[in-house]
Amino acid sequence: MSGIRLRAIGCTEIPNTRRQEKMITVRQLEILAAVIEHGSFRRCGQKLNISPVSVSEHMRALETQLGVELFVRSPGGAVTPTAAGARAFDSVHELLADVQDFISFVVGDSARQEPIRIAMHGFMMRNLASAVAAFDAVHERQLSFISDDGAPEDLHRRVIAGQLDAAYFYAVEGAYGLGQTVGHEQLAIYVGEGHPLAAEINVTAAQLNATPIIGLAPEKPLRHMVDEALRRHGVVHSNHVVETSEFGLILSSLHRNLGFTCMFESIQGEEKQATGLSIVRCETPILPLEIRRMTRRTALRFQDVRDALRLAEQTFTRA
């Protein structure tokens, strides 16, 4: 078998005389990930309980096998990834997760003791309690749904790294190529029952643009999805009278008729605090958000993971 050859713009190539015809090992990939995460051979060694010299030897061997330098080594022991090292880091967690999935698939259930971990926005979890109990009653592995309203890119990295078996997130149609669409969540415009828009029929985008808006805090990923849905509806203004991460404050602001908000239509029938609120009858409906799922291809080999995903998506359909 010939040695691996890699030539790329911006890479420092290691001369052919240094290359060796050896296979890249899983241990080398584990150490590579740890070095970049911790920024030095010493801290990597402490994390993995090996000496800095051993870390350095593994990385030199990997660089020789790849034919490129992966790190810029600085006096004092600090290291930073080269362009090639950064690309390697982008892929290494997925490779390691695939290896672990392979081992679990071959060895069987004895190698898979941890719960199935599925992250999703907290609102998606509202109908899952009884389903989790039913799942745990008939499967060896327990099922753990994790409330997480993080950015899709962050969830994707955690899925690829094997920290999650799957993740669900909300998205405006066409906004993300990550994952696949498995459901929809209808949006609606809400006001307090005493607000002038509550009595209107065929409310226009112009009327909404002239009304103060109550919304999520800007740092919330869902805020950006709702803003984009409103923009596609023709509602584009910055007159946010309230911006908050507290759902209760949004509801109380609506009850005080401070403005309107855009949130999930199903809240009206599921939240006691929504009593006293009205859904505005718009001239054209607000587009729904997609519910998108990300998972590793190798994780789908396992029947219990597929069962867990099917269970979650059935609750989305019933919602």
C-alpha positions in Angstrom: 0.0 0.0 0.0 1.4 3.4 -1.0 1.7 6.2 1.6 -1.0 8.9 1.8 -0.3 11.9 -0.4 -1.8 15.2 0.4 -1.1 18.5 -1.3 -3.1 21.6 -0.6 -2.6 25.3 -0.9 -1.6 26.8 2.4 -0.3 23.5 3.8 3.3 23.0 4.9 4.2 19.7 3.2 6.5 17.3 4.9 9.2 15.9 2.6 8.6 12.5 1.1 11.7 11.1 3.0 9.8 11.5 6.3 6.7 9.6 5.2 6.0 6.1 6.5 3.7 3.5 5.1 1.6 3.0 8.3 -2.1 3.3 9.0 -3.5 6.2 10.9 -4.7 4.9 14.3 -7.8 5.8 16.3 -5.4 6.8 19.2 -3.8 9.3 17.0 -7.2 10.9 16.1 -8.1 11.0 19.8 -4.9 12.8 20.7 -5.3 15.2 17.7 -8.7 16.2 19.0 -7.5 16.7 22.5 -4.4 18.7 21.5 -6.5 21.2 19.6 -9.2 21.4 22.2 -6.7 22.0 25.0 -4.1 24.1 23.1 -1.0 22.3 24.3 0.7 18.9 24.4 1.0 19.2 28.2 -2.7 19.8 28.9 -3.6 17.1 26.3 -1.4 14.7 28.2 -3.0 15.6 31.5 -6.4 15.0 30.0 -5.5 11.6 28.5 -3.1 10.6 31.3 -0.1 10.2 29.0 3.2 12.2 28.9 3.7 15.3 26.7 6.5 13.4 25.0 4.1 10.6 24.0 1.6 13.2 22.7 4.3 14.8 20.6 5.5 11.5 19.2 1.9 10.5 18.2 1.4 13.9 16.5 4.7 13.8 14.7 3.9 10.3 13.4 0.5 11.5 12.2 2.0 14.5 10.4 4.5 12.2 8.8 1.7 9.9 7.6 -0.4 12.8 6.2 2.5 14.6 4.8 1.5 18.0 6.3 2.2 19.9 9.5 -0.9 20.1 11.7 0.4 22.5 14.3 2.4 25.6 14.8 4.5 24.9 17.9 5.4 27.9 20.0 8.0 28.3 22.8 6.5 27.4 26.1 4.5 24.4 24.8 1.5 26.2 23.2 0.3 24.9 19.9 -2.2 26.3 17.3 -3.6 24.3 14.4 -2.4 25.1 10.9 -5.0 25.3 8.1 -4.6 21.6 7.6 -4.9 21.0 11.3 -8.1 23.0 11.4 -9.6 20.9 8.6 -8.6 17.8 10.4 -10.2 19.0 13.6 -13.5 19.7 11.7 -13.6 16.0 10.7 -12.0 14.1 13.6 -15.0 14.0 16.0 -17.2 12.6 13.3 -14.6 9.9 12.6 -14.3 9.0 16.2 -18.1 8.9 16.7 -18.4 6.6 13.7 -15.7 4.3 15.1 -17.7 4.1 18.4 -20.9 3.4 16.5 -19.1 0.7 14.6 -17.9 -0.9 17.8 -21.3 -0.8 19.4 -23.0 -2.2 16.3 -20.5 -5.2 16.1 -20.3 -5.9 19.8 -24.0 -5.5 20.5 -26.0 -4.0 23.4 -23.2 -4.8 25.9 -21.2 -1.9 24.5 -24.1 0.6 24.6 -24.9 1.4 28.2 -25.4 5.2 28.1 -28.9 6.6 27.4 -30.0 7.6 24.0 -29.6 11.3 24.0 -31.8 13.5 21.9 -31.8 17.3 22.1 -34.7 19.6 21.1 -36.3 22.9 21.9 -38.2 22.8 25.1 -41.5 23.4 23.4 -41.1 20.2 21.4 -41.0 18.2 24.6 -44.4 19.2 25.8 -46.0 15.8 24.9 -43.1 13.4 25.6 -43.4 12.5 29.2 -45.7 9.4 28.9 -43.9 8.4 25.7 -40.5 8.2 27.4 -41.9 5.9 30.2 -43.4 3.6 27.5 -40.1 3.5 25.6 -38.0 2.7 28.7 -40.4 -0.1 29.6 -39.5 -2.1 26.5 -36.0 -1.1 25.7 -32.6 -1.9 27.3 -31.3 1.6 27.0 -33.1 4.5 28.6 -34.2 7.5 26.5 -33.1 11.0 27.5 -34.7 14.0 25.9 -32.6 17.2 26.5 -34.1 20.6 26.4 -31.8 22.7 24.3 -32.7 25.8 22.2 -29.1 26.3 21.0 -28.2 27.3 17.4 -28.5 24.5 14.8 -24.8 24.7 14.0 -23.9 24.0 17.7 -26.4 21.1 17.8 -24.9 19.7 14.6 -21.4 19.7 16.0 -22.6 17.8 19.0 -24.4 15.2 16.9 -21.4 14.7 14.7 -19.1 14.4 17.7 -21.3 11.7 19.2 -22.3 13.8 22.2 -25.9 13.5 21.0 -27.6 10.7 19.0 -29.9 13.2 17.4 -31.2 16.8 17.6 -34.3 18.6 16.5 -34.5 22.3 15.8 -36.9 24.9 14.3 -36.1 26.5 11.0 -37.7 28.7 8.4 -38.2 26.9 5.1 -35.0 27.0 3.1 -32.9 28.6 5.8 -30.9 25.5 6.6 -29.5 22.6 4.7 -28.7 20.8 8.0 -30.8 17.7 8.6 -34.2 16.8 7.2 -37.7 18.2 7.7 -39.9 15.8 9.9 -42.7 18.1 10.8 -44.1 21.7 11.1 -45.1 24.1 13.8 -47.7 26.7 12.9 -47.1 30.3 13.9 -49.7 32.8 14.8 -49.9 36.5 15.8 -51.2 37.0 19.4 -52.5 40.1 21.2 -54.4 40.7 24.4 -58.2 40.4 24.1 -58.4 44.2 24.8 -56.0 45.1 22.0 -57.5 46.9 18.9 -56.2 44.2 16.6 -58.2 41.5 18.4 -61.4 42.8 16.9 -60.0 43.3 13.4 -60.5 41.0 10.4 -57.9 40.5 7.7 -55.2 42.3 9.5 -52.4 43.4 7.1 -48.7 43.5 7.3 -48.9 47.3 7.3 -51.0 47.2 10.4 -48.6 44.9 12.2 -45.7 47.1 11.1 -47.4 50.0 12.9 -47.9 48.0 16.1 -45.2 47.5 18.8 -43.8 44.0 18.9 -43.1 41.8 22.0 -40.4 39.2 21.3 -37.7 36.9 22.4 -34.3 38.2 23.3 -32.0 38.7 20.3 -29.6 36.0 21.5 -32.2 33.3 21.2 -31.9 31.3 18.0 -35.7 31.0 17.8 -36.0 34.8 17.7 -34.2 34.9 14.4 -36.5 32.2 13.0 -39.6 34.1 14.0 -38.1 37.4 12.6 -37.5 35.7 9.3 -41.0 34.3 9.2 -42.4 37.7 9.9 -40.2 39.3 7.3 -41.5 36.9 4.7 -45.0 38.0 5.8 -44.0 41.6 5.1 -43.5 42.6 8.7 -40.2 44.4 9.0 -39.6 46.8 11.8 -37.5 47.3 14.9 -40.2 48.6 17.3 -39.6 46.0 19.9 -41.3 47.2 23.1 -40.2 44.1 25.0 -37.4 41.7 24.3 -37.0 38.9 26.9 -36.0 35.3 27.4 -38.9 34.9 29.9 -42.1 33.5 28.4 -44.1 34.7 31.4 -43.0 38.3 30.7 -44.1 38.0 27.0 -47.5 36.8 28.2 -47.9 39.5 30.8 -46.9 42.1 28.3 -49.6 40.8 25.9 -52.2 40.9 28.7 -51.3 44.6 29.2 -51.9 45.2 25.5 -48.4 46.5 24.9 -48.3 45.1 21.4 -48.3 41.8 19.5 -46.1 38.8 19.4 -45.6 35.9 17.0 -45.4 32.5 18.7 -46.7 29.0 18.2 -50.4 28.7 17.4 -50.8 25.6 19.6 -49.9 27.6 22.8 -53.5 28.9 22.9 -54.8 25.5 23.7 -51.9 24.3 25.9 -50.9 27.1 28.2 -53.2 28.3 31.0 -51.4 31.7 30.8 -52.7 32.1 27.3 -56.2 32.6 28.6 -57.2 36.2 27.7 -55.2 36.3 24.5 -56.5 36.4 21.0 -55.0 35.1 17.7 -55.1 37.9 15.2 -57.0 37.1 12.0 -54.4 38.0 9.4 -55.0 38.7 5.7 -52.6 35.9 4.9 -51.4 33.3 7.4 -47.9 33.3 8.8 -45.8 30.5 7.3 -45.1 27.6 9.7 -41.6 26.7 11.0 -40.1 23.5 10.0 -39.1 20.9 12.6 -35.8 19.5 11.3 -33.9 16.5 12.6 -30.1 15.9 12.5 -28.5 12.5 13.3 -25.5 10.5 12.3 -26.0 7.9 9.6 -24.2 5.3 11.7 -26.5 5.9 14.7 -29.5 5.0 12.5 -28.2 1.4 12.4 -29.6 0.8 15.9 -33.2 -0.2 16.2 -33.7 1.5 19.6 -32.4 4.9 18.1 -34.9 4.5 15.2 -37.7 3.7 17.6 -36.8 6.8 19.7 -36.9 9.1 16.7 -40.2 7.6 15.5 -41.7 8.2 19.0 -40.6 11.8 19.1 -41.9 12.5 15.6 -45.2 11.0 16.3 -45.7 13.5 19.1 -44.8 16.3 16.7 -47.6 15.1 14.4 -50.1 14.9 17.3 -49.2 18.4 18.6 
